[in-house]
């Protein structure tokens, strides 16, 4: 592809990764691990926080909703930020925000302060993954990118695997403040080491900040994620006596506004990118390989986040496991997915994306179709086995998608491609949670109103939700045949001679 030619020759003449660059990558991997670990500890903690702080469930849910919203607002701006500011400046700002937010949460006397802390945390977290991926693309020679992207997969998989289990153990023994008390020292250590060792990579530009684009981005992506979260997280609030707070109505309005503003945002970016002043440069979509990879990534993210949110509800409400048991049941698959990340990266470097992606997406779809047959009597070990197999499929999918998508772009578009990838992953994840939980909840309520127990009423809801996810995942299987290995990642590690 011609899009990989510009700037690739000469930019990646090195056979190996520069030691300074490698040190920066390890720092960013640790920081991303801490940020994602923090993000995934909260779900289990919400009921405890509701009880301790005397919150209504729909209010407590804002501790995760506000975090997601802030991420949705911050991530689209990272394409611009990573070009405007140095690696060191961005890292120190992000880790300072994350550490400060964690400290605020640890010391929070009540809900409002805790919510403010979560927002500050999310502002730092939103920058971390795009920074890691953009830095990796700039530092790692093309022929080694799969192996290094596999380490990103390790972080993305292991942190969510450990998060809920760690959270459950802390809540059982120490109380909710210690969730932040354990994360804070690790964050501060990463910040101190970063202040000492972080070096600047790449060059910065002096593009002006376009304030209207930031406002449009916040309203568009924030509105879409909030609207979707109302469909996904609003179940249980419809019983309120006040008809004015029906989450389906507020969700529809927010989603509608978000989609309309998104059109305006896209239009403005198309105008600004003619002068290279876009907040989010949409020329990344001129690469067909990038576009197809991002679509597949969005479908896989929709399936993964939706399933990982629905499964614990099914396990606790239908199979009647306790929270710790359901967390442990999901643990082997997540750990295996993390461990396999670097292995899949090596296979990608040697064989290309389709060797992994085609069977990987097939495995994910097959696991979801199996989940569409579950009942309240499905043995726990069968569920654990299927989840483990599905995690292998996820590991086979993520590494080639990360590597092939960003590798298909010109060097100056890496930061924008990473911002697009992470933004769409966030939106797709919110959509997956919304679709699956809304289906499950509506069928569950219908069954309960007909006099069935929660377990009996919940099983058909879970089956229907998983079936929808399975049908959507078939599109990823079909598209996986069209992903190619970018030209500069082929066997010759030195320039490809165009």
N, C-alpha and C positions, 0 to 999 in steps of 0.2 A: 504493500500500500504506500502511496506517495506521502501520506500524512506522517509516516514514521521517518521519512527521509530527512526532513528539514531539521537541522540542529543535532541530529543523532550522530552523524559522522563527526569525529573530532571531539564530541562531548563525552563519548564513552570509549576513548581509546584504551583506557586502562583494562588490564586483564583481571585485576582483583579489586576489591573494595578498599578504598583509602582508609587507613586506620582511624583517622579523625572522624571520617564519615561513619565508620562502624560504631565508634563510641557514641556518636549522636543517636544512631538508630537504637542502640541498646537502652539509652536513656529514655527515648520516646516510647519504646516498647514497655518499659517499666511504668512510665507515667500513664500510658493508655490502659495498662492492666489495672492500675489502682483506680482510674476513673470508671472503667466498666464494672469493676468489682463493686464500687460504691453504688453504681446505677442499679445493679441487680440485687442488692441486699434489701431494698426498700419494700418490695411487694409483700413479703411475709410480715414485715414490721408494722404495716398499716393498722391491722386490727389491734395490736398492742398499743400503738400511739393513740388510736381512737379511744381506747379504754382509759389510758393514763391521763390524757388531756381532756377527756369528756367531749370528744368530737362526734358529730353525726357522720355516718359512713361516707356520704357524698362530699363532706368537707375534707375528711382525711384523704380521700382519693386525690385531692388537689396536690398533695405532696409528690405524687408521681406525674399527674397531669401537667403541673407547672414546670416540672423538670423537662418533660417531653416538649412542651411548648417553647421553652427557652432554647432547647437544642434545635428545634425547627426554625427558629428565628436566627440563631447564630451561624449554623452550618452553611447556609447559602452565601454568607458574606466572606467565608474563609478563602474562596478563590481569589478575591481581591486582596484580603489581608495578607495572604502568604506571598503576594507579589510586592506589596507596598512596604512590608516590614521584614526585618531579618529573622532567621530561624531562632536565634537567641532571644530576640525581643518577644516573639510570639510565644515561645516556650515559657519564658519567665513570667509573662503576663498570664498565660493560661494556668500555670501551676500555682501562681500566687492567688488567682481568683478561686481556684479549686480548694486550696488550703484554707483560705479565708472563709469560704462558704462552709467548709467542714467544721471549722472552729465555731462559727456562728451556730450551726446545728447542734454541736456538742454542748454549748452553753445556753441554748435557747430556753427562756423561761416559759414560753407558750407557743401556740400555733403560728401566729403571725411572724414571729422571729424565725421559727423553724422553716416556714415557707420561704422567707427571704434568703435564708442560708441555702436552701435547695436551688433557688434561682441563681445565686452566685456560683454555686458548684457547677450547675449546668452550663453557665457561660464559659467556664474553663474546659469542661468536658467536651463541648461542641467543637472546639478548635483542635482537640488532641488527635483524633483519627485522621482528619484531612492533613494535618501537619505531618504525621507519621508516614502516610502514604505518599505525599508529595516529596518529602525528603528521601524516602526510599527510591522513588523513581529517578531522582536527580543524582543519587550517590551510587546506586547499585548498577553495575554493568548489565546490559540487556540479557546476556546469556545466563545470569545468576538470579534474575528477578523472581522466578518461580520459587526457588529455595527460600529467598528472603520473605516473599509474600506468605509463604507457609508459616513463617514465624508470626506474622500478623494474624493468620488463622488460629494459631496456638493461643494468642492473647484473647481474641474474640470468643473463642470457645471455652477456655479454662476459667476465665473470670466469671461468666454466667453460671458455670458448673459449680464453682466454689461459693459464689455469692449467697444463694438461698440457703444452702446447708450451713454456712458460717453464720448467717443471720439467725437461723433457727436455733443454733447452739448458743449464741450470745443472748438471745431473748429468753431462753430457758434458764440461764444462769446469772446474767449480769444486768439486764435491762437495756432499753433501746438506745440510751446515750452512748453505750459502748460500741455500737455499730460505727459511729463517727469517731469514737475514741481510739479504735484500732486502726481505722483508715488514716487518721490525721498524722501520726508519726511517720508512716510510710510516705505520705505526700510531702511532708516537710523534708525528709531525707532526700527524696528525688529533687526537690526544689534547690536544696543546698548543693547537691552534687552537680545539678544543672548549672547553677550560678558559677561553679568552679570550672566545669569541663565543657559546657556547651559552646560550640563554635558556630560561626555563620557559614551557611552553605548557599550557593547560588547568588544571583544578583537581584537587587530590588529595583522597582520602577517608581516613578513619581506621579503616577496617575492620580487625578483628583478624586476625592470621595464624593460620590453622587448620593446626596441625602434622600432625594425622592425614591431612588432605587432601594435603599435600605428600608424606608417606610413601606413601600409596596411589597418588598420581600417578607417583611415581618407580618403584614396583614395577610398576604397570600398563603405562605406556608404555615404560619401560626393559625390562621383560620381553618385551613384544611385539616391540620393535625388535631386542633381542638374539636372541630365538628365530628371527625371520626372517633375521637376518644369519648364523645358523648354517647355515640351509638354503642361503643364497646364497653364503656365503664359505667353507663347510666342505669344498667339493670339493677333493680331493687329500689330505685328512687321513684318509680312511677306510682308507688303506693301512697305517696304524700297527698295530703288534702288540698294542697295548692296546685290548681291546674296550670298555673303560669310557669312552673319549673319542669315541665315535661322535657327530659333530655333529648328526646327524638326531635322536638320542635327547635330547641336551641341549637342542636347539632346540625339540623338541616339548614338553618339560617346561616350559621358560621361557615358551613361547608360551601353554601352557595356564594356567600360574600368572598370567601377564600378563592374559589374558582374564577370568579369575575375579576378580582384583583390580580390573580395569576396571569390572566390574558394581558392586562395592562403592564405587568412586570416584564413579561416576555417581549412585548412590543417595545418597551423602553430599552431593554438590553440589546435588541436587534439594531436600534438606532445608535446606541452608545458604542457598540463593538466596532462600528465603522471607523471610530477614532481610537480604538483600543482602550476605551474608558469604561467598559461594562463592569458592573459589580459581579455578574456571573456570565462569562463569555460562552454563548450558546453555539459557537462554531465547533465545539467539541462534537456536536451531533452530525457534523459533516462526515465524520468517520463512521462508516456503516458497521464496522467491527465493534467500535465503542458502543454505538447505539443498541445493537443486538445484545451485547454483553450486559448493558445496564438494564435492559428489559428483563433478561433472564434473572439477573441479580435481584430485581424488584419482586419478581414472582417467587423466587426462593425465599427472600426475606419475608414476604407476606405469609408464605406457608410456615416458615420457622417461628416467627414471633407469634402468629396466631395459634399455632399448635402448642408452643411452650406456655402460652397463657391459658389455653383451654384445658390442656392435659391435667394440670394440678387440680382444677375445678372438677373435672371428671373423676380423677382419682380420689378426691376427698368427699365429693357429694354423691357419687354413684357407686364406686368400688368401696367407699367408706374407709379409706386409709387416713391416718393422721398426717399433719403437714410435714413432719420429719420423715415419715415413711415415703410420702410422695416425692419429697426432695431427693431422698436417697435412690429412689427408683430411676430418676432422671439422671443421676450422677454418672454412672458408667459410660453412657453414650456421649455425654458432654466431654468427659475426660479423654475418651478415645478420639473424639473429633479433634481435640486440641493436640494430642500426641501425634496424630496422623498428618497435621498441617504441614510440617517440614518435609515429611516423606512425600506427600502429594506434590509439594513444590519441586522436589528433585525429579519426579516423574514428568511433571510439566516441562521442566527445562530440557529433558531428554526426548520426550515423545510429543509434546504439543498439547493443546487444550482438549481436543475431542476425545482422546484416549481416556481422560478422566471425566469430562463433562457429560458425555452421552450416557455412560452407565450410571454416573452420579445422580443425574436428574431422574433417570428411570427408577433408581432405588428410592429416592424421595417420594416420587409419585406412587410407587407400589406400597410403601409404608403407609401413606395417607389413605389409599384405597383399603388397606387392611383395617386401619383405625375406623373406617366407615362401617365396619361389621361388628364393633365391640358391643358388649352388653354389660349389665351389672355383675355378671358371673364370669367375665373373662379373667383368667388367672393373672396375678401380678407379674409372674415371671415371663409370661408371653408378652405382656405390655413392655416390660423392660427390654426384652430381646428385640422387639420391633423398634423401640426407640433407639437402641444401640445401632441397629442396622441403618436406620434413617440418618443417624449422626454420621455414619461412614459416608453415606451419599452426600450429605452436606459438606463434609471435608473434601470430597472429590469435586464439588461444585465451586466452592468459594475461591480457592487458590487460583485455578485457571481463569475465573472471571475477573478477579482483581488484576492479575498480571496481563491478560489479553486486552482488557478494556483500556487501562491507562497507558499500556505500551503502544496502543494504536494511535496515540495523539502526538502532535508536535510538542517539543520540550516546553515551550512557553505556555502551553495549555494544560500542563500536568495539574497545577493547583486548581484550575477551574474544573477539570475532569474529576478530580478527587472530591471537590465540593458538590458537584452534580451527583456523583455516585453515592455519597453519604447522605445527601438530602433525600434522594429518591428511596434509599434504604429506610430512612426514618419514616417517610410518608407511607411507604408500602407496609412497613411493620405496624404502623397505626391502623392502616386499612385492614390488615390481616386480623388484628385483635378485634377491631370493630365488627367485621363481618362474622367471624366465628362465634364471638361471645353473644352478639345480638341474635343469631340463629339459635344457639344453645339456650339462651335465656327465654326467648319467646316460646319455644316448644316446651321447655321446663315449666313455665308459668301456666300454659294451656293444660298440661298434664296435672299439675297440682290443683288447678281450679276444678278439674274433673274428679278430684278426690284421690289421685294417685300419690304414692310416697315420692319424696325427692329423688331417691335412687331409681325408682321405676320410671318416673317422668323424665329424668335427666338423660337416660341412656339413648332414647331416640333423638334427643336434641344434639347430643354429642355426635351421633352417627351422621346426622344431616350436616352438621358443621364441618366435620372431617371430609365428607363426600364433596362438598363445595370446594374445599381446599385442594382435594385430590384432582378434581376436574380442572381447576385453574392451573395446577402444576403440570398438566399435560402440555400446555403451551410452552413451558420451559424445555420439555423433552424435545418437542418439534424444533424449537429455535437452536438448540445446542448443536445441531448438525452444521450450522452456518458460521460458527465461531472459528476464526483462523488465528494462527500464531503470527504476531506482528513481525514484519520483515527483519527488523534489527534484533529480534530475539532468536533468529535462526542460528545454526551451529557456529558461524564465524563470529567470535566475540569482538573483533575489531571491525571498523566501519564496513558497510555493506556495498560500497563502491558504486553508488549511482552518480 
